[in-house]
Amino acid sequence: MVALLKLRFAPHETVHSLSIEFHVRVQLNGETLAEYSRVLMGLRNRMEKAAASETEHRALALLRDTALKYQFIEGVQEQSVRQ
């Protein structure tokens, strides 16, 4: 019942909206590197689940590691960690 209500009334996530959220996400004050990494991985997983087609899903999966690596580096607060 809860799943049906969420499907019917919850805001619909799109790959585009999740992609924006993923690319603007930076490490927050007090957030550890592990926590930041988990948030980015969660966003990527949600993007793949929101894919409209199997082709889009496969493309997102192929780019997962590269996208995670670059966004993690860009979003880390400490310069020394980025290097």
C-alpha positions in Angstrom: 0.0 0.0 0.0 2.8 2.4 0.9 4.6 1.6 -2.3 1.5 2.4 -4.3 1.0 5.7 -2.5 4.6 6.7 -3.1 4.3 5.8 -6.8 1.2 7.8 -7.2 1.9 10.9 -5.1 5.7 11.1 -4.4 7.7 13.5 -6.6 9.0 11.7 -9.7 12.8 11.6 -9.9 14.3 12.0 -13.3 17.8 11.3 -14.5 18.2 14.9 -15.3 17.1 16.2 -11.8 19.3 13.6 -10.1 22.2 14.5 -12.4 22.0 18.1 -11.4 21.8 17.1 -7.7 24.9 14.8 -8.2 27.0 17.4 -10.0 26.4 20.3 -7.5 26.9 18.1 -4.4 30.0 18.9 -2.4 31.3 17.7 0.9 29.4 19.4 3.7 31.1 20.8 6.9 31.4 18.0 9.4 30.8 15.3 6.7 33.5 12.6 6.6 34.9 11.4 3.3 33.1 8.1 3.7 29.8 9.8 4.3 30.3 12.0 1.3 31.3 9.0 -0.9 28.1 7.1 0.2 25.9 10.1 -0.7 27.4 10.3 -4.2 27.1 6.5 -4.7 23.4 6.7 -3.6 22.7 9.5 -6.0 24.3 7.5 -8.9 22.2 4.4 -7.9 19.0 6.5 -7.9 20.0 7.9 -11.4 20.4 4.4 -12.8 17.0 3.4 -11.3 15.3 6.4 -12.8 16.6 5.6 -16.3 13.8 5.6 -18.8 15.3 2.8 -20.9 17.6 -0.1 -20.6 20.1 1.6 -23.0 20.1 4.7 -20.7 20.6 2.5 -17.7 23.6 0.7 -19.3 25.2 4.0 -20.3 24.9 5.3 -16.8 26.3 2.1 -15.3 29.3 2.3 -17.7 30.1 5.8 -16.6 29.5 5.2 -12.9 33.1 4.8 -11.8 34.4 7.7 -13.8 31.6 10.1 -12.8 32.0 9.1 -9.1 35.7 9.6 -9.2 35.6 13.1 -10.8 32.7 14.4 -8.6 34.3 13.1 -5.5 37.5 14.9 -6.3 35.7 18.1 -7.3 33.6 18.2 -4.1 36.1 17.4 -1.4 36.8 20.4 0.8 40.5 19.8 1.6 42.9 20.7 -1.2 45.4 18.1 -0.1 42.9 15.3 -0.4 42.0 16.6 -3.9 45.5 16.3 -5.1 
